Every structure is written in C-alpha cells, then in structure tokens.
C-alpha cells in the first residue's frame, strides 16, 4: 500500500521483540528463524519452537499466536499445554536421591530436614531442643572468647557458641516448648488417656490391646519418673513434627519456579492500559491478562504432578481455575505504596478505578478485588512458598469456578490426591515456619477469604460476559482473555 514501508528486523534481543509484539499500533509479526519449517504465507505468524525457553520468559510461541486473527482460543490453551515442557528446576523426587547435599547450617553435617526453621542434622536439632530456653548465665563459652568455630568436631565441645550459631542461622526458640508448656501438655495427655481408659468397656479394652498404640500413648506407657526430659523431647517431636526433607525440597522447587515465572512483572496493569478510548482500554487490559495466563501456565508446567495428568484434565483445570488464581500473583507483586489495589487515593488506585468503571459502573470488581488482595497479603505475608503452594492447591480444586459448564475430569481421584498432598505440605511449611498456633490461624483466616474470592470471581465473569454482549468487536480481545473469562 502506498505510504507504508515494510521493514524486517532480525534480532536476538528479547526486550525488543516484546516491545514490537505488544505494540498494537504496529502490524507486526514475530517469526522464529530457528524454526526450519516456516510456512510460506506472510499473513500469519508461525509458531516458533521453544525447547530451550527459560521458564521466567514469556512463551514466544504462544505470544506470536496471540496476534493471529480468528484463532480459536481453546486451541490456544491446548497449544500452550502441548508445547515441549519448559526447562524446570529439579522436583523433590529427583532431588531426594541427592539429599546428602542438604547440609546442616550449624555444623556442616548431613541435614535430615528443616528443623525449627533451619536445615539441620539430627544432633543439632536435638541440641537446640534441649538448650533453646537455657538462661544465658548458665552456659559459658569453652574458651571464654565467644568465637568458637562450630563444625562436626567442635559442636559437642562448646554449648554456648553452638547455641549462639543456632540462633544466628535462624532457629526459632518459640518453636520449642518451655518446661511449663511441656508439663501442661503432658498433664493433658495423661488425663485424656485416663478418661479414654475409664470410658472403654472390657471388650473394647481387650480388642484395643491387639491394636498398635499411637506414638503418644506408647511414650506415656514407657515413661517413668527418671526420664522426664526424654519424655518431653519425644512428646515435642510427636506433636510438633518438623518439615521433612522431602517436603522441604518440594517447597524449594515450587518456590523457585513460582518466583521465576511470576516474580518479575515489568509493570502494573494500569501502566499499560490505553485510555484513548473505552474499548482500547479493554483490549490493552486483555493483553495483560494474557501475559498473566502464560506466566501461570509456565509455572504449572514446572509441576510434575500437573504434567502427568491426562491432557484433557490439564486443559479443564487451567481454563476454569486459572482466573481465580490470578489474585495470588498480584499478592506477590503487591506493594504498600502506589499500588492499583491499595486502599488509598494513590495514582495507581485511581487509574484502576477509572478503568474498571468502564466495565462495572457499580465498582463491585474494583472494591472486592482490592479487598481480597489486601486480605490475602496479610494472611500469606507475601511468602512465595505459601503463595506457590496455594496456587497449586487451587489449580487442583474441582468446581472452583462454580460454573455449570465445567466438564467432568477423566481422573478426579488423582486430582484430589494431588490437592491433598500439597495441602499437607503447606500445613507442614506453616507449622515449621510459624508454629502450630499461627498455622491454625492462617488456615482459619484463609478459608473465608477463598470462599469470597470464589464468589467474586464468578460475579466478575458474569459482569464481563454481560459487558461483552454490547461490544461489537470482541474478536479484538486477546484469545486467552476470552477463554479464562468464558466470553467466547
């Protein structure tokens, strides 16, 4: 066409590629020259191969497809899930064989797991449990200089410096019961066992004697007046079990994938919204949602349990649950000042309100989404382990979308088992990090927040759907945006 210039840019600069691809005013195509089977037509953008793609980067194959007209949005989701699996960090199962590499941060010996909020060997774990609440004036340095080098040989020689290093490396005194707490817990356990014994019938007692005792009962039966310290230690270990090596390795792998895929958002959504017209604002927002969806897809594809599911089940879980999970990505990137979800009249929150009023004049979406983000930020402390595990738990939650159109899964039992496993890991992580009381409070606070999130997301979908009925050019919206909001 006269007045137009066609330019071919050959570059390996991914920042430049993103700028070109996301500039909607350009009629641009992104083509991967490493793909040896480029189609002859120049009217569409061929999908490049991504076998060496870094998981923290945007999937350029899918990004290129976003700008193809009339692309089936469901097929786009399937393409994203069927591409070669992104390079990922080792899973817990793969790393477990090399657990010898997990060293005790106190003495350098082999660590058995995450104990009192630090990876330690069994010896240092038991040492800290015995000495955590010892008064400082009762233990003194072996040399009097308080600078003993604690290693495998020295750890048994200087109690003072060993305890000092435990605290310096992050071991938590508040995770260890005091002597008074131990006595109180022992008293309650003895009372409960005595009550259970008195209430049981002779027949029940006889049959129960054939059953193996649980750990607490066995400890109590073997306790005498001369081993109170042993008793207290065992009770403490039974009631306050520490994060196992397997669980700890899983949390580290999941956290690394979550931060790599979702930890570096270049800007807030309000910073890229085009306010030149109402619909251009929606179109630019839809592309931001597409990027969020791609980042979450890349994250979930790091999870071996997800990759091993039936392909149809993976598609259903992503399509119907990922929009609900978006809020957790925002929780991680949330900042106290000038954030679009902040509860003050900052520039970012004003822009967010201005945009969302175009879709929802009642401001329901604006108010509820901001409130949910702030609530979940407070509950999770923006802990990437908490947020990444919770994202996986929600992904494997059947019926999360409250949609009558959601199809049945091929293997619902496996999905339920995976969800239960990650819920258990999250609980162990919170107990290990904060203690049992704080973990209970976080779970109790989390349940109503998730219920509100579920209802709010359903309402938001309905608002977007009703609004889409009056949009004349809905095909201009990014395909993944249409899919996750069920607009198509």
C-alpha positions as CSV (number, residue, x, y, z in Angstrom):
1,X,0.0,0.0,0.0
2,X,1.4,3.5,-0.9
3,X,2.9,5.4,2.1
4,X,3.7,2.2,4.0
5,X,7.2,0.8,4.5
6,X,7.9,-2.9,5.2
7,X,10.8,-3.5,7.5
8,X,12.4,-6.8,8.5
9,X,14.2,-6.7,11.8
10,X,16.5,-9.6,12.7
11,X,17.3,-9.6,16.4
12,X,18.0,-11.8,19.3
13,X,17.1,-9.0,21.7
14,X,14.1,-10.4,23.5
15,X,13.2,-7.0,25.1
16,X,13.0,-5.5,21.5
17,X,10.9,-8.5,20.4
18,X,8.4,-7.9,23.3
19,X,8.2,-4.2,22.5
20,X,7.3,-4.9,18.9
21,X,4.9,-7.7,19.8
22,X,3.0,-5.7,22.4
23,X,2.7,-2.5,20.3
24,X,-0.8,-2.8,18.9
25,X,-0.3,0.1,16.6
26,X,2.2,-1.9,14.5
27,X,1.1,-4.6,12.1
28,X,4.0,-6.8,13.1
29,X,4.7,-10.5,13.0
30,X,7.1,-12.3,15.3
31,X,8.9,-15.1,13.5
32,X,11.4,-17.6,15.0
33,X,14.2,-18.1,12.4
34,X,15.3,-21.2,14.3
35,X,12.2,-22.9,13.1
36,X,13.2,-24.8,10.0
37,X,9.6,-25.3,8.8
38,X,8.3,-21.8,8.3
39,X,5.1,-21.7,6.3
40,X,5.3,-19.7,3.0
41,X,2.4,-17.4,3.8
42,X,3.3,-14.0,5.4
43,X,-0.2,-13.3,6.6
44,X,0.1,-15.3,9.7
45,X,2.8,-15.7,12.3
46,X,4.3,-19.2,12.6
47,X,4.8,-20.6,16.0
48,X,8.5,-20.9,16.9
49,X,9.9,-23.8,18.8
50,X,10.7,-23.2,22.4
51,X,12.6,-26.2,23.6
52,X,15.2,-24.1,25.3
53,X,13.0,-21.4,26.7
54,X,13.8,-20.0,30.1
55,X,10.6,-20.5,32.3
56,X,10.8,-16.9,33.5
57,X,10.4,-15.6,30.0
58,X,7.2,-15.1,28.1
59,X,6.4,-18.1,25.8
60,X,7.2,-16.5,22.4
61,X,5.4,-19.3,20.5
62,X,2.1,-18.5,22.2
63,X,2.8,-14.8,22.2
64,X,3.2,-14.9,18.4
65,X,-0.2,-16.7,18.1
66,X,-1.9,-14.0,20.2
67,X,-1.8,-11.7,17.2
68,X,-3.3,-14.1,14.7
69,X,-6.8,-13.2,13.8
70,X,-9.7,-15.6,14.3
71,X,-7.7,-18.0,16.3
72,X,-9.7,-20.5,18.4
73,X,-9.0,-19.5,22.0
74,X,-9.5,-23.0,23.4
75,X,-7.0,-24.3,20.9
76,X,-4.5,-21.7,22.0
77,X,-4.8,-23.0,25.6
78,X,-4.2,-26.6,24.3
79,X,-1.2,-25.4,22.3
80,X,0.3,-23.8,25.4
81,X,-0.1,-27.1,27.3
82,X,1.2,-29.3,24.4
83,X,4.4,-27.4,23.7
84,X,7.6,-29.1,24.8
85,X,7.8,-28.8,28.5
86,X,9.8,-25.8,29.7
87,X,13.1,-26.3,31.3
88,X,12.4,-26.6,35.0
89,X,14.1,-27.0,38.4
90,X,14.5,-30.5,39.7
91,X,11.5,-31.8,41.5
92,X,11.5,-33.2,45.1
93,X,11.5,-36.8,43.8
94,X,14.5,-36.1,41.5
95,X,16.4,-34.2,44.2
96,X,15.6,-36.6,47.0
97,X,18.3,-39.0,45.8
98,X,20.9,-36.3,46.4
99,X,19.6,-35.2,49.8
100,X,23.2,-35.7,51.1
101,X,23.8,-32.3,49.5
102,X,21.5,-30.7,52.1
103,X,23.9,-29.7,54.8
104,X,23.3,-28.7,58.4
105,X,23.8,-24.9,58.7
106,X,25.2,-25.3,62.2
107,X,27.9,-27.9,61.9
108,X,28.1,-28.9,58.3
109,X,27.0,-32.4,58.7
110,X,24.3,-34.0,56.6
111,X,20.9,-32.4,57.3
112,X,17.8,-34.5,57.9
113,X,15.3,-31.8,57.2
114,X,14.1,-28.4,58.1
115,X,14.0,-28.1,61.9
116,X,12.9,-25.1,63.9
117,X,13.0,-23.1,60.7
118,X,16.6,-24.1,59.6
119,X,18.1,-27.1,57.8
120,X,20.0,-29.1,60.5
121,X,21.3,-32.5,61.3
122,X,19.7,-34.7,63.9
123,X,22.3,-33.8,66.5
124,X,21.9,-30.0,66.2
125,X,18.2,-30.5,66.1
126,X,18.2,-32.3,69.4
127,X,20.8,-29.9,70.9
128,X,18.6,-26.9,70.1
129,X,15.5,-28.6,71.5
130,X,17.3,-29.2,74.8
131,X,19.1,-25.8,75.1
132,X,16.8,-23.3,73.4
133,X,15.4,-21.9,76.6
134,X,18.6,-22.2,78.8
135,X,19.4,-18.9,80.5
136,X,22.5,-17.2,79.1
137,X,24.2,-17.1,82.5
138,X,24.0,-20.9,82.9
139,X,26.2,-21.7,79.8
140,X,29.6,-20.3,79.1
141,X,32.0,-20.4,76.1
142,X,34.7,-23.1,76.3
143,X,37.4,-20.6,75.6
144,X,35.8,-17.5,77.1
145,X,36.0,-15.6,73.8
146,X,32.6,-16.5,72.4
147,X,34.0,-17.1,69.0
148,X,34.5,-20.9,68.7
149,X,34.2,-22.3,65.2
150,X,31.4,-24.8,65.2
151,X,31.9,-27.8,63.0
152,X,31.4,-31.5,63.2
153,X,34.3,-31.9,65.6
154,X,33.7,-28.8,67.7
155,X,29.9,-29.0,68.1
156,X,29.9,-31.1,71.3
157,X,32.6,-29.0,73.0
158,X,31.2,-25.5,73.3
159,X,27.5,-25.3,74.1
160,X,27.5,-21.6,74.3
161,X,28.9,-20.9,70.8
162,X,26.8,-23.7,69.3
163,X,23.6,-22.3,70.7
164,X,24.6,-18.8,69.5
165,X,25.2,-20.1,66.0
166,X,21.8,-21.9,66.0
167,X,20.1,-18.5,66.7
168,X,22.2,-16.7,64.2
169,X,21.2,-19.2,61.5
170,X,17.6,-18.6,62.1
171,X,16.5,-21.4,64.5
172,X,13.4,-20.3,66.4
173,X,13.1,-20.5,70.2
174,X,9.4,-20.0,70.1
175,X,9.1,-23.3,68.2
176,X,10.3,-25.2,71.3
177,X,8.0,-25.8,74.2
178,X,9.1,-24.4,77.6
179,X,9.3,-26.6,80.6
180,X,6.0,-25.3,81.9
181,X,4.3,-25.9,78.5
182,X,5.7,-29.4,78.4
183,X,4.4,-30.2,81.8
184,X,1.0,-28.8,80.9
185,X,0.8,-30.8,77.7
186,X,1.9,-34.0,79.5
187,X,-0.8,-33.5,82.1
188,X,-3.5,-33.1,79.5
189,X,-2.3,-36.1,77.6
190,X,-2.4,-38.3,80.7
191,X,-5.8,-37.0,81.6
192,X,-7.1,-37.8,78.1
193,X,-5.7,-41.3,78.1
194,X,-7.1,-42.0,81.6
195,X,-10.5,-40.7,80.5
196,X,-10.5,-42.9,77.4
197,X,-9.5,-45.9,79.5
198,X,-12.3,-45.3,82.1
199,X,-14.9,-44.9,79.4
200,X,-14.0,-48.0,77.5
201,X,-15.7,-51.4,78.0
202,X,-13.8,-54.5,78.9
203,X,-14.5,-55.9,75.5
204,X,-13.2,-52.7,73.9
205,X,-10.1,-52.8,76.1
206,X,-9.4,-56.3,75.1
207,X,-9.7,-55.6,71.4
208,X,-7.9,-52.4,71.6
209,X,-4.9,-54.2,73.2
210,X,-4.4,-56.0,70.0
211,X,-4.2,-52.7,68.1
212,X,-0.9,-50.9,67.9
213,X,-0.7,-47.9,70.2
214,X,-0.2,-44.5,68.7
215,X,3.0,-42.7,69.3
216,X,1.8,-40.5,72.2
217,X,0.3,-43.5,74.1
218,X,3.4,-45.6,73.6
219,X,5.6,-42.8,75.0
220,X,3.3,-42.3,78.0
221,X,3.3,-46.1,78.8
222,X,7.1,-46.2,78.7
223,X,7.6,-43.1,80.8
224,X,8.9,-43.2,84.4
225,X,10.0,-40.5,86.9
226,X,13.6,-40.7,85.9
227,X,13.3,-39.8,82.2
228,X,11.1,-36.7,82.1
229,X,13.4,-35.0,79.8
230,X,13.3,-37.8,77.3
231,X,9.5,-37.9,77.6
232,X,9.3,-34.2,76.9
233,X,11.5,-34.4,73.9
234,X,9.6,-37.2,72.4
235,X,6.2,-35.5,73.0
236,X,7.6,-32.4,71.4
237,X,8.7,-34.3,68.4
238,X,5.3,-36.1,68.1
239,X,3.1,-33.1,68.4
240,X,5.3,-30.6,66.6
241,X,6.7,-32.6,63.8
242,X,9.2,-30.7,61.7
243,X,9.2,-30.3,57.9
244,X,10.6,-33.4,56.3
245,X,13.4,-33.3,53.9
246,X,11.1,-34.4,51.1
247,X,8.6,-31.6,51.9
248,X,11.3,-29.1,52.2
249,X,12.8,-29.9,48.9
250,X,9.3,-29.7,47.3
251,X,8.8,-26.2,48.8
252,X,12.2,-25.0,47.5
253,X,11.5,-26.3,44.0
254,X,8.0,-24.9,43.8
255,X,9.1,-21.5,45.2
256,X,11.9,-21.3,42.7
257,X,9.5,-22.0,39.8
258,X,6.9,-19.5,41.1
259,X,9.4,-16.7,41.5
260,X,11.0,-17.4,38.1
261,X,7.6,-17.3,36.3
262,X,5.7,-14.7,38.3
263,X,8.1,-12.8,40.4
264,X,9.2,-10.1,37.9
265,X,6.2,-8.3,36.4
266,X,7.7,-5.3,34.5
267,X,4.8,-3.0,35.5
268,X,1.3,-2.9,36.9
269,X,-1.7,-3.5,34.6
270,X,-2.8,0.2,34.9
271,X,0.6,1.3,33.5
272,X,-0.1,-0.4,30.1
273,X,-3.8,0.4,29.7
274,X,-4.5,2.6,26.7
275,X,-7.1,5.2,27.8
276,X,-7.5,6.7,24.3
277,X,-11.0,5.1,24.1
278,X,-13.1,2.8,26.3
279,X,-12.6,-0.3,24.1
280,X,-8.9,0.3,23.5
281,X,-8.5,0.3,27.3
282,X,-10.3,-3.1,27.5
283,X,-8.1,-4.5,24.6
284,X,-4.9,-3.4,26.3
285,X,-6.0,-4.9,29.6
286,X,-6.9,-8.2,27.8
287,X,-3.3,-8.5,26.6
288,X,-2.0,-8.0,30.1
289,X,-4.3,-10.8,31.3
290,X,-2.9,-13.0,28.5
291,X,0.6,-12.4,29.8
292,X,-0.6,-13.4,33.3
293,X,-2.2,-16.6,32.0
294,X,1.0,-17.5,30.1
295,X,3.1,-17.0,33.2
296,X,0.9,-19.2,35.3
297,X,0.8,-21.9,32.6
298,X,4.6,-21.9,32.5
299,X,4.6,-22.2,36.3
300,X,2.2,-25.1,36.5
301,X,4.1,-26.9,33.8
302,X,7.0,-27.0,36.2
303,X,4.9,-29.2,38.4
304,X,5.4,-32.9,37.6
305,X,2.1,-33.9,39.0
306,X,0.3,-31.5,36.6
307,X,2.4,-32.6,33.6
308,X,1.5,-36.2,34.3
309,X,-2.3,-35.6,34.2
310,X,-4.5,-36.6,31.3
311,X,-4.2,-33.8,28.7
312,X,-8.0,-33.0,28.9
313,X,-7.8,-32.7,32.6
314,X,-4.9,-30.3,32.4
315,X,-6.9,-28.2,29.9
316,X,-10.0,-28.1,32.1
317,X,-8.1,-27.2,35.3
318,X,-6.3,-24.4,33.6
319,X,-9.3,-23.0,31.7
320,X,-11.7,-23.0,34.7
321,X,-9.4,-22.2,37.6
322,X,-6.5,-20.0,36.4
323,X,-8.5,-16.7,36.5
324,X,-9.3,-17.3,40.2
325,X,-5.6,-17.9,40.9
326,X,-4.5,-14.6,39.3
327,X,-5.1,-12.8,42.6
328,X,-2.2,-14.8,44.1
329,X,0.2,-13.4,41.5
330,X,-1.0,-9.9,42.4
331,X,-0.5,-10.7,46.1
332,X,3.2,-11.5,45.5
333,X,3.8,-8.3,43.5
334,X,1.7,-6.1,45.8
335,X,3.5,-3.1,47.3
336,X,2.5,-0.9,50.2
337,X,2.7,2.4,48.2
338,X,1.2,3.4,44.9
339,X,-0.4,0.0,44.1
340,X,-3.5,-0.5,42.0
341,X,-5.0,-2.5,44.8
342,X,-4.0,-0.1,47.6
343,X,-6.7,1.2,49.9
344,X,-5.8,4.9,49.4
345,X,-6.1,7.6,46.8
346,X,-2.8,7.0,45.1
347,X,-2.2,7.4,41.3
348,X,-2.3,3.7,40.6
349,X,-5.5,3.0,42.5
350,X,-7.2,6.0,40.8
351,X,-6.3,4.6,37.4
352,X,-7.5,1.2,38.4
353,X,-10.9,2.6,39.5
354,X,-11.1,4.7,36.3
355,X,-10.6,1.6,34.1
356,X,-12.8,-0.9,36.0
357,X,-15.7,1.6,36.0
358,X,-15.7,1.2,32.2
359,X,-16.7,-2.4,32.7
360,X,-18.5,-2.2,36.0
361,X,-20.0,1.2,36.9
362,X,-21.1,-0.2,40.3
363,X,-17.4,-0.6,41.2
364,X,-18.0,-4.1,42.5
365,X,-15.0,-5.5,40.8
366,X,-12.7,-2.7,41.9
367,X,-13.7,-2.8,45.6
368,X,-13.9,-6.6,46.0
369,X,-10.6,-7.4,44.1
370,X,-8.6,-4.8,46.1
371,X,-10.1,-6.0,49.4
372,X,-9.2,-9.6,48.5
373,X,-5.7,-8.8,47.6
374,X,-5.0,-6.9,50.8
375,X,-6.6,-9.6,52.9
376,X,-4.6,-12.4,51.3
377,X,-1.4,-10.3,51.5
378,X,-2.0,-10.1,55.3
379,X,-2.8,-13.8,55.6
380,X,0.2,-15.0,53.5
381,X,2.7,-12.4,54.4
382,X,3.6,-12.5,50.7
383,X,5.5,-15.7,51.4
384,X,6.4,-17.1,48.0
385,X,6.2,-20.7,49.4
386,X,2.7,-20.1,50.8
387,X,1.5,-18.4,47.5
388,X,3.0,-21.0,45.2
389,X,1.6,-24.0,47.2
390,X,-1.8,-22.3,47.5
391,X,-1.8,-21.7,43.7
392,X,-1.3,-25.4,43.1
393,X,-3.9,-26.3,45.7
394,X,-6.5,-24.0,43.9
395,X,-5.5,-25.3,40.5
396,X,-6.4,-28.9,41.6
397,X,-9.7,-27.8,43.1
398,X,-12.6,-29.2,41.2
399,X,-15.6,-26.9,40.9
400,X,-13.6,-23.8,41.9
401,X,-15.2,-21.8,39.1
402,X,-18.8,-22.6,40.2
403,X,-19.6,-23.0,36.5
404,X,-22.3,-25.3,35.3
405,X,-20.3,-25.7,32.0
406,X,-17.2,-27.2,33.6
407,X,-16.9,-30.7,32.3
408,X,-16.1,-33.8,34.4
409,X,-12.5,-34.9,34.8
410,X,-11.1,-38.1,33.5
411,X,-9.2,-38.9,36.7
412,X,-10.8,-37.0,39.6
413,X,-9.3,-39.3,42.2
414,X,-5.7,-38.4,41.2
415,X,-6.6,-34.7,41.2
416,X,-8.0,-35.0,44.7
417,X,-4.9,-36.9,45.9
418,X,-2.5,-34.3,44.5
419,X,-4.5,-31.5,46.1
420,X,-4.4,-33.3,49.5
421,X,-0.7,-33.8,49.2
422,X,0.1,-30.1,48.6
423,X,-2.3,-29.0,51.3
424,X,-0.4,-31.2,53.7
425,X,2.9,-29.7,52.6
426,X,1.5,-26.2,53.0
427,X,0.4,-27.1,56.6
428,X,3.8,-28.5,57.4
429,X,5.5,-25.5,56.0
430,X,3.4,-23.1,58.1
431,X,3.9,-25.1,61.2
432,X,7.6,-25.3,60.6
433,X,7.9,-21.6,59.9
434,X,5.4,-20.1,62.4
435,X,4.4,-22.8,64.9
436,X,1.1,-24.7,65.2
437,X,-1.0,-21.8,66.7
438,X,-0.1,-19.4,63.9
439,X,-0.6,-22.0,61.2
440,X,-4.1,-22.8,62.5
441,X,-5.0,-19.1,62.5
442,X,-3.7,-18.7,58.9
443,X,-5.8,-21.7,57.7
444,X,-8.9,-20.4,59.6
445,X,-8.5,-16.9,58.1
446,X,-7.8,-18.4,54.6
447,X,-11.0,-20.4,54.2
448,X,-13.5,-17.5,54.3
449,X,-11.1,-15.4,52.1
450,X,-11.0,-18.1,49.5
451,X,-14.8,-18.5,49.6
452,X,-15.2,-14.8,49.0
453,X,-12.6,-15.0,46.2
454,X,-14.6,-17.8,44.6
455,X,-17.8,-15.9,44.7
456,X,-16.2,-12.6,43.5
457,X,-14.5,-14.2,40.5
458,X,-17.9,-15.8,39.5
459,X,-19.5,-12.3,39.7
460,X,-16.7,-10.7,37.8
461,X,-17.1,-13.3,35.0
462,X,-20.8,-12.5,34.7
463,X,-20.1,-8.8,34.6
464,X,-17.5,-9.2,31.8
465,X,-19.8,-11.5,29.9
466,X,-22.8,-9.1,30.1
467,X,-20.5,-6.3,29.0
468,X,-19.2,-8.4,26.1
469,X,-22.7,-8.6,24.7
470,X,-22.6,-4.9,23.8
471,X,-19.0,-4.9,22.5
472,X,-19.2,-5.0,18.7
473,X,-15.6,-6.2,18.1
474,X,-15.0,-8.7,20.8
475,X,-12.7,-10.6,18.5
476,X,-10.1,-7.9,19.1
477,X,-9.7,-9.1,22.7
478,X,-6.8,-11.4,23.4
479,X,-7.9,-15.0,23.0
480,X,-6.7,-16.2,26.4
481,X,-8.6,-13.3,28.0
482,X,-11.8,-14.6,26.3
483,X,-11.1,-18.1,27.5
484,X,-10.4,-17.5,31.2
485,X,-13.4,-15.2,31.4
486,X,-15.6,-17.6,29.4
487,X,-16.6,-14.9,26.9
488,X,-16.4,-17.0,23.8
